[in-house]
Structure formats: structure tokens, C-alpha cells
């Protein structure tokens, strides 16, 4: 192993490049003593490419290199040049020398014999995840490079020994292979989300999007505001959908449809009414699927907020990346499309029963009242004011009450005072 001293090594924010030969043991067995000459030629080609690009060799161990660059652009330039040189070289016994490379940008500590810290380990793990001939970069490196280099997003992976997953990108350049097998790393195990996310939880995603305006250049402010507004509107639509699903009595509606269809032959107006009810039933059955589609779209956006924040922070303050603006507009457009489907379906679904006239009467069930033959549960809005929610039966009222309590518990957990439980006695609706 050869380690350089600290003299000549860059400091501060740097990009570390790790490389090694894929299948080196197999090559050694095949070539025997001739492997030493191959290894020397490999080192010569890589040193030449890295040095010409501005790299400083930190460590050489067997067939691996650790090289430091002051800039990420220099690191990519050196990696691409090295891969092209390897591909153009004629090797003994017609073997193929395939080198995998990975790089990461950070601020490692410069010690007496080189760099120390997690940034060094991350660069090495990224290189180990690559296939021979492939160049991978971390999210931090991608953020610094911006749109100057063509990168292919490969998704997030859990690298050995590192706590948080890393989003990896493949460098795409003329003269480099573009198709490789699966990475030598596992996708991260994600926590299972609730089977039905509360609208309040989805609303928090909208506020997170809006918060990105504080770290983004001014040119991104309005697109981010528009995207945040779309998420918040979608969350409110989910809340309306949940209220409809809780209040609707599907069995009763299906029974009425069957009854009307049975009497349609003797009364034409009954046939028309039955057809209208049948459309309501179809819409009611579609609501969960379309609600889930909108929820999944918001969840996918939520998964991208971390990388998106890094990209916004690295964007020039005086201008906006055209590609990033298009990406924000694409997210907004997808939300609009899915939201419109849910809006149309909700409009065709049966409406909740209206509140009968007269004061509300208390029941023995806390938070549930009677109004004529209907049951009423009071829902607090963001200002704490109570609004009546009308259902047809006590069972529906109990379900609605538990749904609203779950939403309030979520708000309380996230510090939102508007979702705290208010005592029913404070409501002006109670007579």
C-alpha cells in the first residue's frame, strides 16, 4: 500500500474518487506472472488521466486508487478519461480490464497520512457498488455538478456500513458503456406507511414544499408556491373524500338501486331515478381507488423532497435551472391530473345528509348529537370553530368520531394547535 503525505492534497470541500478492478482475482489466476505487467499498465493509465484532470493521488492499494479533486467537474473529467483510456488499451491474452469507479463530494478531515471521516468511506462504498466500466456519483456530487454533466438517476441504495441510504447517479458520456447489471447494493428498506394516510399528514407535505422557498433562488419561488398550493388543495380534497366515505351508507344505496331497478318496468320516472342512484353507487365504489392514487402521488413527491432541496440549494442564486423548473411543473401537472379525477368522482358520489332544523340534542355518546332522525358529529376547523357533520345512523356517527379523533391526534403529535380536541360543550350548535 502506498500513501501520500498531506502536501499537495486539496482541502475544504473536495471530491474523492475511488476505483478498483472488477474481477482482479480472476485476472490474476488467468494471467499468472503476466498480471503484474497488466497492473502496472492499469496504474499508469489511471494516474495519467487523474493527474491531467487535476487529481491528487491519496492512496494506492493493490489494484485500487483513492484520488482527491478540488472540484467535482475535475473528478468526472478524470474518471471519463480513465475509462476511455482503459477501453482503448490492448491487454495481454485479450483479457478485458474493467474498472469500477465511484465519487463523493464532502469535507473530510485532512490528517497526517491523508483523509479521514465518513466521506472517505462513502466514496469507497459507492465505487464498490459499481460494475466494471461504470462511474457512479453521490447525491452531493450531483448537486455540485448541476446540469453540466449527463447523469442517470439510479435511485436510492443502502451502502454497507453507512446509516443513511445514498441516491446514486451514473455518469453518461461518449465512449463509456451505458448499460450495466444491478448495482452491488440493496435498495433501502422503507418504513411501511399507514394503509390510509390522514389528510392532515398529506397537508404537511404541502407545507414542506412551501418551506423550500426559503433555501431556493428567487426564480423558483413561484413554481414552488404553485406546487405547494396544489398539494394543500389535494389534501383538502382527500379530507372531503374521507368525509363522504364515512357518511355514505353503501348497503342502503345498493338496496335502493336494486329496488328501483325492480320497479323500473312499471314506472319510467323510477327507471331514471334508479339510473342516477346507480351512477352514485359506481362513483362511491371508485372513490377509495382514486383517493389512493392521489395519496400515492403526494407520497412520491414527499420521497423526492430531500434530493430536491439539495438541488435547489446548489442552484445559482441569479438564475434557475430550466430542467429543474420543468421538473417542478411536471410534479404540479401530475397532481392536477390525479386531483381532477378524484374531484369528478367525488362530485358524482352521494352527498352527505343535510342538517335538519332545530337544536342538537345530546346523546349518551360523547361528541355525538341527535337532530331529528339524524346523528351529528361536530368537527373543528383550523380556527377551532365547530361545524356539524351529519350521518344517518349511530354506527356511522361512531366511525366518523373516531376518524376525526385520529386526525386530531396526528395534528397534536405534529404540534398543530388547530387540530387539538375541543370540548363539545363549547359549541354554539348545542342546545
VMD Tcl script that draws the C-alpha trace (Angstrom):
set ca {
  {0.00 0.00 0.00}
  {1.30 3.45 -0.91}
  {0.00 6.53 0.94}
  {0.93 10.10 0.04}
  {1.67 12.81 2.61}
  {-0.66 15.75 3.11}
  {1.48 18.05 0.95}
  {-0.33 18.81 -2.27}
  {-3.68 17.36 -1.17}
  {-6.69 19.68 -1.57}
  {-8.66 20.74 1.50}
  {-12.12 22.08 2.25}
  {-14.92 20.82 0.03}
  {-13.37 18.21 -2.24}
  {-14.44 15.25 -4.38}
  {-12.96 11.85 -3.60}
  {-12.75 9.21 -6.35}
  {-12.34 5.52 -5.57}
  {-11.53 2.92 -8.23}
  {-10.61 -0.76 -8.41}
  {-10.50 -3.54 -10.99}
  {-13.58 -5.74 -11.23}
  {-12.65 -9.43 -11.07}
  {-8.96 -8.81 -10.31}
  {-8.55 -12.23 -8.66}
  {-9.91 -13.92 -11.79}
  {-7.44 -11.97 -13.94}
  {-4.55 -12.93 -11.66}
  {-5.41 -16.62 -11.93}
  {-5.71 -16.44 -15.69}
  {-2.56 -14.40 -16.38}
  {-0.30 -15.61 -13.61}
  {3.03 -13.68 -13.64}
  {1.82 -11.50 -16.54}
  {-0.73 -9.92 -14.20}
  {1.98 -7.71 -12.67}
  {2.62 -6.00 -16.01}
  {-1.13 -5.55 -16.55}
  {-1.48 -3.99 -13.11}
  {1.40 -1.60 -13.84}
  {-0.15 -0.53 -17.15}
  {-3.52 -0.04 -15.43}
  {-1.90 2.20 -12.81}
  {-0.05 4.20 -15.46}
  {-3.21 4.87 -17.48}
  {-5.25 5.91 -14.46}
  {-2.51 8.09 -12.96}
  {-2.13 9.90 -16.26}
  {-5.86 10.58 -16.63}
  {-6.35 11.60 -12.99}
  {-3.28 13.87 -12.89}
  {-4.17 15.60 -16.14}
  {-7.63 16.37 -14.74}
  {-6.14 17.91 -11.59}
  {-6.38 14.94 -9.23}
  {-4.06 14.28 -6.30}
  {-3.34 10.64 -5.57}
  {-4.07 9.90 -1.91}
  {-3.60 6.16 -1.68}
  {-2.90 3.14 -3.86}
  {-3.66 -0.32 -2.52}
  {-3.31 -3.29 -4.86}
  {-5.50 -2.51 -7.85}
  {-7.43 0.33 -6.14}
  {-6.94 4.10 -6.17}
  {-8.18 6.88 -3.89}
  {-7.79 10.26 -5.59}
  {-8.81 13.75 -4.41}
  {-10.01 16.55 -6.67}
  {-10.63 20.16 -5.74}
  {-13.76 20.19 -7.92}
  {-16.38 17.61 -8.86}
  {-16.13 18.58 -12.52}
  {-12.42 17.68 -12.50}
  {-13.22 14.33 -10.88}
  {-15.78 13.46 -13.56}
  {-13.39 14.57 -16.29}
  {-10.64 12.36 -14.86}
  {-12.94 9.35 -14.45}
  {-14.26 9.60 -18.02}
  {-10.75 10.00 -19.44}
  {-9.53 6.99 -17.44}
  {-12.39 4.77 -18.63}
  {-11.75 5.75 -22.25}
  {-8.05 5.01 -21.90}
  {-8.76 1.59 -20.41}
  {-11.22 0.75 -23.20}
  {-8.69 1.75 -25.90}
  {-5.82 -0.28 -24.42}
  {-4.85 -3.70 -25.81}
  {-4.39 -6.10 -22.91}
  {-2.39 -9.37 -22.79}
  {-4.20 -12.59 -23.69}
  {-7.12 -10.47 -24.98}
  {-8.47 -10.05 -21.45}
  {-10.79 -7.17 -20.63}
  {-9.83 -4.86 -17.78}
  {-12.96 -3.32 -16.33}
  {-12.57 -0.72 -13.59}
  {-15.41 0.45 -11.38}
  {-15.37 4.00 -10.07}
  {-17.34 5.97 -7.52}
  {-17.07 9.50 -6.20}
  {-18.48 11.60 -3.40}
  {-18.18 15.28 -2.51}
  {-17.69 16.33 1.10}
  {-15.35 17.91 3.64}
  {-13.20 15.09 5.07}
  {-10.59 15.84 7.73}
  {-7.05 16.11 6.37}
  {-4.86 14.17 8.82}
  {-1.13 13.39 8.84}
  {-1.42 10.50 6.39}
  {-4.41 11.56 4.30}
  {-8.14 11.97 4.71}
  {-10.31 10.52 7.46}
  {-14.05 10.55 8.01}
  {-17.28 9.13 6.64}
  {-16.82 10.93 3.32}
  {-13.87 8.63 2.54}
  {-15.88 5.52 3.40}
  {-18.85 6.77 1.36}
  {-16.72 7.27 -1.75}
  {-15.28 3.75 -1.36}
  {-18.71 2.17 -0.87}
  {-20.07 3.95 -3.93}
  {-17.18 2.65 -6.01}
  {-17.74 -0.87 -4.70}
  {-21.41 -0.70 -5.73}
  {-20.49 -0.01 -9.38}
  {-19.92 -2.50 -12.17}
  {-16.68 -2.56 -14.18}
  {-16.63 0.34 -16.63}
  {-19.29 2.23 -14.67}
  {-18.81 5.62 -12.96}
  {-21.17 6.41 -10.07}
  {-21.57 9.68 -8.18}
  {-23.35 10.54 -4.94}
  {-26.21 12.98 -4.47}
  {-23.77 15.52 -3.03}
  {-21.56 15.29 -6.13}
  {-24.56 15.52 -8.43}
  {-25.73 18.66 -6.64}
  {-22.36 20.35 -7.23}
  {-22.14 19.27 -10.87}
  {-25.63 20.55 -11.67}
  {-26.72 20.17 -15.30}
  {-23.19 20.33 -16.78}
  {-22.83 16.52 -16.88}
  {-25.36 13.98 -18.13}
  {-26.34 11.72 -15.23}
  {-28.76 8.81 -14.98}
  {-30.69 8.61 -11.72}
  {-30.40 5.05 -10.38}
  {-32.38 5.61 -7.17}
  {-31.50 5.15 -3.51}
  {-29.32 2.34 -2.17}
  {-28.20 1.22 1.27}
  {-24.39 1.10 1.25}
  {-22.59 -1.29 3.59}
  {-21.66 0.23 6.94}
  {-23.44 3.55 6.34}
  {-26.54 4.52 8.27}
  {-28.46 6.56 5.74}
  {-29.19 5.47 2.16}
  {-27.46 7.21 -0.74}
  {-29.01 8.28 -4.02}
  {-26.68 7.20 -6.82}
  {-26.25 8.51 -10.36}
  {-24.39 7.07 -13.33}
  {-22.18 9.29 -15.49}
  {-23.26 9.09 -19.14}
  {-20.63 10.19 -21.69}
  {-19.49 9.30 -25.23}
  {-17.06 6.40 -25.22}
  {-18.42 4.91 -21.98}
  {-20.69 1.90 -21.75}
  {-24.21 2.89 -20.75}
  {-25.91 -0.39 -19.79}
  {-24.89 -2.38 -16.72}
  {-26.35 -5.00 -14.45}
  {-27.84 -4.32 -10.99}
  {-25.70 -2.35 -8.56}
  {-23.84 -4.22 -5.83}
  {-26.02 -2.65 -3.16}
  {-29.52 -3.09 -1.80}
  {-32.37 -0.58 -2.05}
  {-33.19 0.85 1.40}
  {-35.91 -0.80 3.43}
  {-38.60 1.84 3.76}
  {-40.95 2.01 6.75}
  {-44.44 0.88 5.90}
  {-46.81 3.80 5.65}
  {-50.25 3.63 7.14}
  {-52.64 1.87 4.74}
  {-54.68 5.09 4.67}
  {-52.74 8.30 5.33}
  {-54.67 11.06 7.10}
  {-55.33 14.22 5.11}
  {-53.50 16.21 7.79}
  {-50.36 14.14 7.14}
  {-50.61 14.83 3.41}
  {-51.09 18.53 4.16}
  {-47.71 18.58 5.94}
  {-46.08 17.62 2.63}
  {-47.51 20.80 1.11}
  {-46.04 22.91 3.88}
  {-42.66 21.21 3.41}
  {-42.74 22.09 -0.30}
  {-43.59 25.68 0.59}
  {-40.66 25.72 3.04}
  {-38.23 25.02 0.19}
  {-38.79 28.60 -0.98}
  {-36.54 29.66 1.89}
  {-33.50 27.82 0.50}
  {-34.14 28.17 -3.24}
  {-33.14 31.01 -5.60}
  {-35.87 33.60 -6.11}
  {-36.66 32.27 -9.59}
  {-38.04 29.07 -8.01}
  {-40.32 30.85 -5.51}
  {-43.48 30.99 -7.62}
  {-43.19 27.42 -9.03}
  {-42.68 26.07 -5.51}
  {-45.61 28.13 -4.23}
  {-47.81 26.76 -7.02}
  {-46.74 23.18 -6.28}
  {-47.31 23.65 -2.54}
  {-50.77 25.11 -3.20}
  {-51.63 22.12 -5.36}
  {-50.58 19.68 -2.61}
  {-52.59 21.56 0.02}
  {-55.66 21.62 -2.24}
  {-55.24 17.89 -2.85}
  {-55.04 17.24 0.90}
  {-58.31 19.14 1.43}
  {-59.92 17.08 -1.33}
  {-58.76 13.90 0.43}
  {-60.40 15.17 3.63}
  {-63.67 15.77 1.72}
  {-63.42 12.29 0.24}
  {-62.91 10.74 3.66}
  {-65.99 12.54 5.00}
  {-68.07 11.23 2.10}
  {-66.83 7.67 2.57}
  {-67.56 7.74 6.28}
  {-71.01 9.30 5.89}
  {-72.19 7.22 2.92}
  {-74.24 4.09 3.54}
  {-73.27 1.89 0.62}
  {-75.52 -1.03 1.59}
  {-78.53 1.28 1.78}
  {-77.65 2.85 -1.57}
  {-77.16 -0.54 -3.24}
  {-80.51 -1.71 -1.83}
  {-82.27 1.36 -3.22}
  {-80.67 0.81 -6.64}
  {-81.87 -2.81 -6.70}
  {-85.37 -1.75 -5.61}
  {-85.61 0.93 -8.30}
  {-84.37 -1.47 -10.97}
  {-87.06 -3.98 -9.95}
  {-89.78 -1.32 -10.36}
  {-88.35 0.35 -13.49}
  {-90.57 -1.60 -15.92}
  {-93.78 -0.17 -14.47}
  {-92.68 3.42 -13.82}
  {-90.37 5.26 -16.27}
  {-89.54 8.01 -13.76}
  {-88.38 5.31 -11.33}
  {-86.01 3.98 -14.00}
  {-84.42 7.42 -14.36}
  {-84.05 7.83 -10.60}
  {-82.57 4.32 -10.39}
  {-80.03 5.16 -13.10}
  {-78.95 8.27 -11.17}
  {-78.55 6.26 -7.97}
  {-76.59 3.60 -9.88}
  {-74.15 6.29 -11.06}
  {-73.75 7.45 -7.46}
  {-73.00 3.88 -6.41}
  {-70.34 3.48 -9.12}
  {-68.72 6.76 -8.07}
  {-68.78 5.74 -4.41}
  {-67.02 2.47 -5.24}
  {-64.35 4.33 -7.24}
  {-63.57 6.84 -4.51}
  {-61.11 4.69 -2.48}
  {-59.06 3.80 -5.57}
  {-58.81 7.38 -6.77}
  {-58.16 8.69 -3.29}
  {-55.30 6.20 -3.01}
  {-53.89 7.32 -6.39}
  {-53.76 10.94 -5.21}
  {-52.23 9.91 -1.87}
  {-49.53 7.89 -3.65}
  {-48.68 10.84 -5.90}
  {-48.17 13.07 -2.85}
  {-46.13 10.34 -1.14}
  {-43.84 10.02 -4.17}
  {-43.30 13.78 -4.11}
  {-42.52 13.55 -0.40}
  {-39.80 10.95 -1.12}
  {-38.12 13.38 -3.53}
  {-38.08 16.43 -1.24}
  {-34.66 15.66 0.27}
  {-32.81 15.41 -3.08}
  {-34.86 18.33 -4.41}
  {-33.74 20.54 -1.52}
  {-30.07 19.75 -2.24}
  {-30.51 20.62 -5.90}
  {-32.25 23.89 -5.08}
  {-29.51 24.85 -2.61}
  {-26.81 24.23 -5.22}
  {-28.57 26.21 -7.98}
  {-27.05 29.60 -8.88}
  {-28.77 32.38 -6.96}
  {-29.07 34.56 -10.06}
  {-30.80 32.06 -12.34}
  {-32.96 28.95 -12.40}
  {-32.17 25.60 -13.98}
  {-34.55 25.07 -16.90}
  {-34.57 21.32 -16.23}
  {-35.46 21.82 -12.56}
  {-38.25 24.27 -13.42}
  {-39.66 21.70 -15.84}
  {-39.48 19.03 -13.13}
  {-41.47 21.20 -10.69}
  {-44.06 21.89 -13.36}
  {-44.22 18.17 -14.17}
  {-44.94 17.35 -10.49}
  {-47.68 20.00 -10.42}
  {-49.19 18.72 -13.66}
  {-49.33 15.14 -12.39}
  {-51.05 16.28 -9.21}
  {-53.56 18.31 -11.22}
  {-54.41 15.29 -13.38}
  {-54.97 12.90 -10.46}
  {-56.80 15.56 -8.44}
  {-59.25 16.23 -11.27}
  {-60.14 12.54 -11.47}
  {-60.91 12.45 -7.76}
  {-62.88 15.72 -7.94}
  {-65.06 14.34 -10.75}
  {-65.68 11.11 -8.90}
  {-66.48 12.89 -5.65}
  {-68.94 15.19 -7.44}
  {-70.81 12.13 -8.76}
  {-70.87 10.35 -5.37}
  {-73.85 10.64 -2.98}
  {-73.88 13.80 -0.87}
  {-73.87 13.67 2.90}
  {-77.27 14.28 4.51}
  {-78.12 17.90 5.38}
  {-78.60 19.10 8.95}
  {-82.28 19.12 9.95}
  {-83.62 22.35 11.53}
  {-83.68 22.79 15.30}
  {-81.15 22.48 18.14}
  {-78.90 19.48 18.65}
  {-79.76 17.04 21.43}
  {-77.05 15.30 23.40}
  {-76.73 11.53 23.36}
  {-75.00 9.28 25.85}
  {-72.10 9.02 23.41}
  {-69.55 11.77 23.96}
  {-69.31 14.08 20.96}
  {-72.39 12.66 19.19}
  {-75.71 14.52 18.97}
  {-79.20 13.99 17.51}
  {-81.01 16.29 15.10}
  {-84.39 14.86 14.20}
  {-83.74 11.35 12.91}
  {-80.12 12.13 12.03}
  {-76.91 11.91 14.06}
  {-74.40 14.77 14.18}
  {-70.69 14.89 15.00}
  {-69.04 18.30 15.42}
  {-65.80 18.89 13.55}
  {-63.39 21.69 14.48}
  {-61.83 23.67 11.62}
  {-58.39 25.31 11.65}
  {-59.70 28.24 13.72}
  {-61.27 25.94 16.28}
  {-64.85 26.69 15.16}
  {-67.25 23.72 15.23}
  {-69.10 22.53 12.13}
  {-71.80 19.82 12.12}
  {-71.24 16.59 10.19}
  {-74.50 14.73 9.57}
  {-74.82 10.96 9.22}
  {-77.78 8.63 9.04}
  {-77.02 6.17 11.85}
  {-75.30 5.86 15.23}
  {-72.77 3.39 13.81}
  {-71.74 5.92 11.15}
  {-71.51 8.63 13.81}
  {-69.19 6.48 15.93}
  {-66.99 5.76 12.91}
  {-66.86 9.44 11.99}
  {-66.00 10.45 15.56}
  {-63.08 8.01 15.67}
  {-61.85 9.22 12.28}
  {-61.85 12.84 13.46}
  {-60.13 11.93 16.71}
  {-57.39 10.14 14.77}
  {-56.86 13.27 12.66}
  {-56.66 15.41 15.81}
  {-54.14 13.04 17.37}
  {-51.97 13.37 14.28}
  {-52.17 17.16 14.47}
  {-51.33 17.14 18.16}
  {-48.30 14.93 17.54}
  {-47.03 17.42 14.95}
  {-47.67 20.45 17.10}
  {-50.64 21.87 15.22}
  {-52.92 23.69 17.67}
  {-55.80 23.77 15.20}
  {-56.31 20.03 15.44}
  {-56.45 19.82 19.24}
  {-59.57 18.31 20.76}
  {-62.13 20.90 21.88}
  {-64.80 20.11 24.46}
  {-68.21 19.69 22.87}
  {-69.85 21.95 25.48}
  {-68.17 24.99 23.90}
  {-70.11 24.60 20.67}
  {-72.88 27.11 19.86}
  {-74.69 24.33 18.00}
  {-75.60 22.53 21.21}
  {-78.98 23.47 22.57}
}
mol new
graphics top color blue
foreach p $ca { graphics top sphere $p radius 0.5 }
foreach p [lrange $ca 0 end-1] q [lrange $ca 1 end] { graphics top cylinder $p $q radius 0.2 }
display resetview
